[in-house]
C-alpha cells in the first residue's frame, strides 16, 4: 500500500513514527509533518515548559546529536526519511488546493494521523482510497481535544488510553471508533511519562489495523455517541490544582530516562544539555 503518515514535529510523534516505519517496511511511505498543534504560543508556564521538552530540545539538541553519532536507538525525522526512503515534507495546510493535488498525485491508499496539527476537511478527506485513521491520545468520547491524559488525571481516572478511529468529516475526534487501548496509571510517575508511554502499545495496535486493511479484512468500527467532552489547553489554575494533589506534570530525570530508553542516549548527556535554568524561568 501507499501510506501517508501525518504527524507533528515533536517527541511523541517521532516515537510513534519510529515504531510505525520499522513495522511497515512492506509499504511505500511518505511523511507529512506539522510544526505545532493548536495555538503557536501560550502564556501558561507548564505549557511553555512542555513545548521546550517535546519540541525545542528534541529538534535543536537531541536530533543533531543522533545524526552526528549514529545512535543505535530510535532515529530523528531526517534519519527515518533516509532509512525508509520515505519523502518528508512539512505542511502548512491540508486544504490548499495545490497541496491537496500534490498529496493526491502520489495515489495514497491510506492516511495515518498521529498528533497532526491540521484539521482534515474538504477535498483531502476523499483522497485516500481506504480512508483516514487517527491515533487520538485519549479515550473517546470522554476526552476530545488536547491533553486528554492531563484531564484524565484531573478527573482521578485509574486508567488512561488512546483511541484509534476513522476521520470521517471535518469535525474533531468524532469519527467511528476502531479500537480503544487502555493502560493503568502508575503512582509516582509524571503526566508526561504517561503520555509518552501510551504510544508504543497504541502504535502496535495501529499496525494490526493496517495489516488487516492490507489483507482485505473488513475493519469493524462503532459510531461514537453524541455525549462526551471536548477540552482545550489547561489553564494555570488547572496545573496548580493537580500540583496540590502531588501530581507532577513532568520530571527532568524521568525525561532523561525516557530518552535513554528510546534513543539510547546517555541520561547524563540529556541532563547536562537540558537548559534547566530556562525551564525553571519559563
N, C-alpha and C positions, 0 to 999 in steps of 0.2 A: 504494500500500500504506500501511497504518498501521504505522509503525515506531516502536518504543520503544527508545531508546538509553540504556543504563545505564552510567554511568561514575563516576569518583571526582573529588572536588574537588581536583585537582592539575594541575600544568603539563602533563604528558604527555597526560592525558585531555582537557584543553582544546585542545591542538594537534590531537588526533585529532578532537574534536568540530567544530572549525572546518573541517577538511577534509571530514568526512562531511556536515555540514549543507549546505555550499556545493555539494555534488555530488548531494544527494538532494532537491532542491527540488521534484521532481515527486511527492513523497510527503508524507503527513501525519506530522509528527514530534512526539514527546514525549520530554522529557529527564528521567531519574531519576538522582539523584546520591547517593553515599555520602560520608561525611566522611573515611574512612580505610580502609586495608587492613590487616588484622591487628591486633596489639595497639595500644592507644591511645598508648603511650609506650615509650621504650626508654632504657636506661642506656648504650647503645653510642654513643660520641661521633659517629662518622661518620653514623650513622642519625639522630641529632638534627640534625646539620648538613643532611642530605638533606631532612628534614622542613621545615626552615626554607626551603630553596631551592625545593622542589617545591610547598609549600603556603603557608606563612605569608607569605613575601614576595610571592607571586603574589596572594594574596587580600587582603592588607592594604595593599600598595603599588602593584603593577603594575595590577591591575584598576581601582582607584579612579582611577589616572592615565589609563588608557584611556577610562574613562567620562566624565572631565572634559574631555579634549582631543579626543576623536573621532579617534583614530589611524586611519591608512589600512591598518594591518596586521590581524592576527588580533584577534578580539573576546573580551571577557570572557564568562562564562557568562550573565550577565544580558543583555548585548547580543545574544548569539546567540539567546536565547529570544525577545527582542523582534523581531529582524530576520526570523527564520524562523517567527514566530507559533507557536512550539513551547513549550507549557507546561513549566515547570521545577519539579521537586519533589524535596526531599530525602527519602530513605527510611532509616528506622532498621531496617527488616526487609523481607524479601520472603516471609516465611512467615506473618505475622499475617493472619488471615482477612479482616479489614476491608481491609487493604492489597491483598491478592490480588484481592478483589472489586472494589476501586476500579480497579486496573490492568485487570482483565478487562472492566470496563464500557465501556472505550474500544475494545474489539474489535481488539486489536493483531494484525496478521498476522505480525510478526517482531520478535524481540528481538535487539538487538546489544549485546554486553557488552564494555567496554574498561576494564580496571583496576577494575571494580566491586568494592566491598568486602564484599559479602554473598554467601552461597552460595545458589544457586538449588536448592531442594529442595521436595518435596511438591507441592501443587496448582499452584504457579506454573509448574512445568515444562510443564504441559499447556495453558497459557493461549494462547500464540501459535500460530496455525494452521500456520505454516511452521517453527516451532522456535526455538531459541536458538543464536546463533552468537557465539562468544567470540574475541577477539583476544588471544592469550597472548603476552607479551613475551619469549619464549624458544623454543628449538627443542624440541618434544616428540617422544618421551617422555623425552629426555635431561635436561631441566630443568623439572620440575614445581615448583609452589610459587612463591616470591617471589624477585626479584632474580636471575633466571636469567642475565642478561648478566654480572653480577658473577661468578657461578660459572663461566661460560664463560671469562672472563679468568683466573680462578683455575686452571682446568684447562689454560690455554695454547692455547685454540682460536684458530684463524686466521679463523674465520667466526662471526658471531653471527646471530640471526634472531628471527622471530616465527612463531607458528603460528595459523592460522585453523581453528577446529574447532567442532563441534557440542557443546553441553552436553546430554547425553542423560539424566543422572541426577544424584544429589546428590554424586557423587564429584568430586574436584578434578583438573582438567587431564587427564582420561582419555577424553574424547569422541572421536568419529570425526574424523579429520583431513581437512580440505578442501584446505589448501594451506600449505606452509612457505615463508617468504620469508627469504632469506639475503643478508647483505652482509659484505664483508671488514672486518676490524678495521683501524683506521688508527693507525699508530705515532705516539705523541706526544699523542694525544687521550685525554681522561679517560673513565672508565666512564660517567659521567652524560651526556657528549656522545654517546656511542654509544647509550645507552638512548633518549635523546630523538630521535635521528636514525633510529631504527628505525621510528618511527610514520608519517611521510609515505608512504613506499613501501608499507607494510603496509596503510594505510588505502585507498590506491588499489586494492590487490588486494581488499580487503573490498568496495569499491564495485562491482567487477566481479562478485563473487558475488551481491550484491544485485540487480544488473542482470539477471543470469541468472534468479534466482528470480522477478523481476517479469515476465520474458518467458516463464515456464513451462518454462525449460530445466532439466532434472534436474541436481542438484549431486552430482558424484561425490565420494566420501569413502572413507577407508581406516581400518579399526579399528586402534587402537594395540595394539602388542604389550604383553605383560604387563610386560616389563622396563622399566627407566627409573629415574630418580632423583627423589626429592622433596626439596626444600630449604626450610628455614625461613630466617629472617633471619640474616645472617652475624654472627659474634662479633667482638669487638675483635681477637682474635688473627688472624682471617681478614683483616681490613683491614691489620693490621701486616705480615702475610706478603706481601701484594701490594705494600705500600709499599716494602718492602726490595727488591723487583724493579723498582722505578721506575714502577709503575703508579699513577697518581693517580685517586682516586675522583671528584673534581670540581676545577674551576679557576674562580675567580670571573670572570676576564677572558673566558674561554671562555663562561661562563654569560651574561655581558653581551652577547657577540656573538650568542648563540642568541636572546636576547630581541629584540635589534635585528633579526635576520633574520626572525623570525616575526611580531613585533608592531610592527615599525618604531619601536621606542623607542630613543632615543639611548643608546648604550652608556655614555657618561659619566654620564647620568642614573641608570642602573642601578647603576653603581659608587658613585656619590655617595649613593644611597639604601639600598644594602645595609648592614646593620649588621655591618661587618667585625669589630668588636671582639667582638660577640656570637658570631659564627661561630667566631672563634678561641677563645672561652672555653667553648663548648659541649663 
